[in-house]
Amino acid sequence: MGRSTTGPGHSHRRRPHRWGGGPGDHHRPLGAGTAALAERPAHAPLRPGPGAGRAGRRFGEVAAVSRALRPLRASPWLTARRGSILVEFTLIFPFLLSLAVAVWEFGHILDALLVVTNAAREGARYAVATTPRDPTTFPNQVRDRVMAYLADGYGARIGPGGDIIVDRNQIRVEFFDDNGNPGPPLPGYRVVVTVPVQVRVTIQGLAPGLDAPTVGLAGRATMRLE
C-alpha cells in the first residue's frame, strides 16, 4: 500500500475559487443573486440579489448612480408644445396689455368724473345755503368753494405735473328763473353750477416722448335757491 499524501490536518474537499465556482460551475444554473439580476425588468433599478457578494452590491450601487445621473431627454412632443405656447403668448400678449391699460384708464377717468360731479354739487349747495351779500361777487364765492373741493378731492393730481387740468375762470355759476331767463341770485331762482376739467391720459408713461391726449369732463348740478 502506498502512503497517503494527506496528513491528519488536511481535508479531501477541494476549495472553490475565490471569485467563482469550480471547474464545472459554468454548467450550473444561475445563483439567487444572478438570477434576480437577469430577470430584472428593463425599467427597474439594479439591485443585488440576496446571494450577491460585495462585488454585486458595488455593481448595483454604481449602476443606480449612473442611471440617476443619466441626462433626461426631452420628448419631441414636449419641445413642440413649448414652442407653440411661446408663439401663442407672443400673439396674445399685446391684446392683454392693451386690455389691462384700457381697464386701468377707465377707472382713472371715472374717478375724475365722480370728483368733478361732487364738486359741482358742493358749489350748488353752498349757493343755496348762503345768503348773498353782494350779487355781483357771489358767483366768485361759489367758485372758491368749488376749487377748494377739487383741491381736496384730487390732491396732487391737480397740482403741477398732475393729470387734472382745471381753469377757475371756466367754472360757470348761473341763476335762472322758472322761465329759464338769467337773473340775480334771488329766492326761487335756480342755480346751475358747471365745472369743466381736462384729464390727461397716462399713455405717456407707456410711450415716452408721445404727447398725452386729454379727455374733457364736466360736472353739473342744479338746485333751487330758498
C-alpha positions as CSV (number, residue, x, y, z in Angstrom):
1,M,0.0,0.0,0.0
2,G,1.3,3.4,-0.8
3,R,1.3,6.1,1.8
4,S,-1.4,8.7,1.9
5,T,-0.3,12.1,0.7
6,T,-2.6,13.9,3.2
7,G,-1.8,14.3,6.7
8,P,-4.1,14.4,9.6
9,G,-4.7,18.2,9.3
10,H,-5.6,18.2,5.6
11,S,-9.1,18.0,4.1
12,H,-10.0,15.9,1.0
13,R,-12.5,18.6,-0.2
14,R,-11.4,20.9,-3.0
15,R,-11.6,24.6,-2.1
16,P,-13.7,26.7,-4.5
17,H,-12.2,29.6,-6.4
18,R,-12.4,32.9,-4.5
19,W,-14.3,34.8,-7.3
20,G,-16.1,31.9,-9.0
21,G,-17.1,28.2,-8.7
22,G,-15.2,25.0,-9.5
23,P,-14.3,23.7,-12.9
24,G,-17.9,22.7,-13.8
25,D,-19.6,25.8,-12.4
26,H,-20.4,27.2,-15.9
27,H,-22.9,24.3,-16.3
28,R,-24.7,25.0,-13.1
29,P,-27.9,27.1,-13.0
30,L,-27.7,30.8,-12.1
31,G,-27.4,31.6,-8.4
32,A,-30.0,33.5,-6.5
33,G,-28.3,36.9,-6.9
34,T,-27.5,36.4,-10.6
35,A,-31.0,35.1,-11.4
36,A,-32.6,38.1,-9.8
37,L,-30.4,40.4,-11.9
38,A,-31.2,38.5,-15.1
39,E,-34.9,38.6,-14.5
40,R,-35.0,42.3,-13.6
41,P,-37.3,44.4,-15.8
42,A,-35.6,46.9,-18.1
43,H,-37.1,49.9,-16.2
44,A,-36.2,48.6,-12.7
45,P,-33.1,49.9,-10.9
46,L,-30.2,47.4,-10.5
47,R,-30.2,45.9,-7.0
48,P,-28.0,43.0,-5.9
49,G,-29.9,39.8,-5.0
50,P,-29.7,38.0,-1.7
51,G,-26.9,35.8,-2.8
52,A,-24.7,38.5,-4.3
53,G,-21.5,39.4,-2.6
54,R,-19.6,42.7,-2.1
55,A,-18.8,42.9,-5.8
56,G,-22.5,42.6,-6.6
57,R,-23.5,45.3,-4.2
58,R,-20.9,47.6,-5.6
59,F,-22.1,46.9,-9.1
60,G,-25.7,47.7,-8.2
61,E,-24.7,50.9,-6.5
62,V,-22.7,52.1,-9.5
63,A,-25.5,51.2,-11.9
64,A,-28.0,53.1,-9.7
65,V,-25.9,56.2,-9.6
66,S,-25.2,56.1,-13.3
67,R,-28.9,55.7,-14.0
68,A,-29.7,58.7,-11.8
69,L,-27.1,60.9,-13.4
70,R,-28.1,60.0,-16.9
71,P,-29.3,63.2,-18.7
72,L,-33.0,63.4,-19.3
73,R,-34.1,63.6,-22.9
74,A,-36.9,66.0,-23.7
75,S,-39.5,64.3,-25.8
76,P,-40.3,65.8,-29.2
77,W,-43.9,66.4,-28.2
78,L,-42.9,68.4,-25.2
79,T,-40.5,70.5,-27.2
80,A,-43.1,71.3,-29.8
81,R,-45.7,72.1,-27.1
82,R,-43.3,74.6,-25.5
83,G,-42.7,76.3,-28.9
84,S,-46.5,76.6,-29.6
85,I,-47.1,78.1,-26.1
86,L,-44.4,80.7,-26.7
87,V,-45.9,81.6,-30.1
88,E,-49.4,81.9,-28.7
89,F,-48.2,84.0,-25.8
90,T,-46.4,86.4,-28.2
91,L,-49.5,86.8,-30.2
92,I,-51.9,87.4,-27.3
93,F,-49.7,89.5,-25.1
94,P,-50.2,92.8,-26.9
95,F,-54.0,92.3,-26.7
96,L,-53.8,91.5,-22.9
97,L,-51.6,94.6,-22.3
98,S,-54.0,96.9,-24.2
99,L,-56.9,95.5,-22.3
100,A,-55.2,96.0,-18.9
101,V,-54.3,99.6,-19.8
102,A,-57.8,100.3,-21.0
103,V,-59.4,99.0,-17.8
104,W,-57.0,101.0,-15.7
105,E,-57.5,104.1,-17.7
106,F,-61.3,103.8,-17.5
107,G,-61.1,103.6,-13.7
108,H,-58.7,106.6,-13.8
109,I,-61.2,108.7,-15.8
110,L,-64.2,107.5,-13.8
111,D,-62.6,108.7,-10.6
112,A,-62.0,112.1,-12.0
113,L,-65.7,112.3,-13.2
114,L,-67.0,111.5,-9.8
115,V,-64.9,114.1,-8.1
116,V,-65.8,116.9,-10.5
117,T,-69.5,116.0,-10.3
118,N,-69.4,116.2,-6.5
119,A,-67.6,119.5,-6.7
120,A,-70.4,121.0,-8.8
121,R,-72.9,119.7,-6.2
122,E,-70.9,121.2,-3.4
123,G,-70.9,124.6,-5.2
124,A,-74.7,124.5,-5.7
125,R,-75.3,123.5,-2.1
126,Y,-73.1,126.4,-0.9
127,A,-75.1,128.8,-3.1
128,V,-78.4,127.5,-1.7
129,A,-77.3,127.6,2.0
130,T,-75.6,131.1,1.8
131,T,-77.4,134.4,1.6
132,P,-75.5,136.6,-0.9
133,R,-74.5,140.0,0.4
134,D,-73.3,141.2,-3.0
135,P,-74.9,139.5,-6.0
136,T,-72.0,140.6,-8.2
137,T,-69.3,138.8,-6.2
138,F,-71.4,135.9,-5.1
139,P,-70.5,133.7,-8.1
140,N,-66.8,134.1,-7.2
141,Q,-67.6,132.8,-3.7
142,V,-69.2,129.7,-5.2
143,R,-66.1,129.2,-7.5
144,D,-63.8,129.4,-4.5
145,R,-65.9,126.7,-2.8
146,V,-65.7,124.5,-5.9
147,M,-61.9,124.9,-6.2
148,A,-61.5,124.1,-2.5
149,Y,-63.4,120.8,-3.0
150,L,-61.4,120.0,-6.2
151,A,-58.1,120.5,-4.4
152,D,-59.3,118.2,-1.6
153,G,-60.7,115.6,-3.9
154,Y,-57.9,115.4,-6.5
155,G,-55.0,116.1,-4.2
156,A,-51.7,116.0,-6.0
157,R,-53.4,115.2,-9.3
158,I,-54.4,118.9,-9.7
159,G,-51.0,120.3,-8.9
160,P,-48.0,121.0,-11.2
161,G,-47.3,117.9,-13.3
162,G,-50.7,116.3,-12.3
163,D,-53.1,114.8,-14.7
164,I,-56.0,117.1,-13.9
165,I,-56.3,120.5,-15.5
166,V,-58.7,122.9,-14.0
167,D,-59.3,126.5,-15.0
168,R,-61.1,128.5,-12.4
169,N,-62.4,131.1,-14.9
170,Q,-64.2,128.3,-16.8
171,I,-66.4,127.4,-13.8
172,R,-69.8,128.8,-14.6
173,V,-72.3,129.9,-11.8
174,E,-75.6,130.9,-13.3
175,F,-79.1,131.8,-11.9
176,F,-82.3,131.3,-13.8
177,D,-86.0,131.9,-13.1
178,D,-88.7,129.3,-13.8
179,N,-88.9,130.5,-17.4
180,G,-85.2,129.9,-18.0
181,N,-84.3,133.6,-18.0
182,P,-81.0,134.5,-16.4
183,G,-81.0,136.8,-13.4
184,P,-79.6,137.6,-10.0
185,P,-79.4,135.1,-7.1
186,L,-82.9,135.6,-5.8
187,P,-85.1,133.2,-3.7
188,G,-87.0,130.9,-6.1
189,Y,-84.3,131.1,-8.8
190,R,-82.4,128.0,-9.8
191,V,-78.6,128.0,-9.5
192,V,-76.7,126.0,-12.1
193,V,-73.0,125.2,-11.4
194,T,-70.9,123.8,-14.3
195,V,-67.3,122.6,-13.6
196,P,-65.2,121.5,-16.6
197,V,-61.9,119.7,-16.2
198,Q,-59.3,118.1,-18.5
199,V,-57.8,114.7,-17.7
200,R,-54.5,113.6,-19.2
201,V,-54.4,110.0,-20.4
202,T,-51.5,108.2,-18.9
203,I,-50.3,106.6,-22.2
204,Q,-47.3,108.9,-22.0
205,G,-45.9,106.7,-19.2
206,L,-46.0,103.7,-21.6
207,A,-44.6,105.5,-24.6
208,P,-42.2,108.2,-23.5
209,G,-42.0,111.2,-25.9
210,L,-45.6,110.8,-27.1
211,D,-47.9,113.7,-26.3
212,A,-50.5,112.6,-23.8
213,P,-54.1,113.2,-25.1
214,T,-56.7,114.7,-22.8
215,V,-60.3,113.8,-22.1
216,G,-62.8,116.6,-21.3
217,L,-65.1,116.0,-18.3
218,A,-67.7,118.3,-16.8
219,G,-69.7,118.2,-13.6
220,R,-73.1,119.9,-13.5
221,A,-75.5,120.5,-10.6
222,T,-78.8,122.4,-10.4
223,M,-80.6,123.4,-7.2
224,R,-83.3,126.0,-6.2
225,L,-82.5,129.0,-4.0
226,E,-84.6,129.4,-0.9
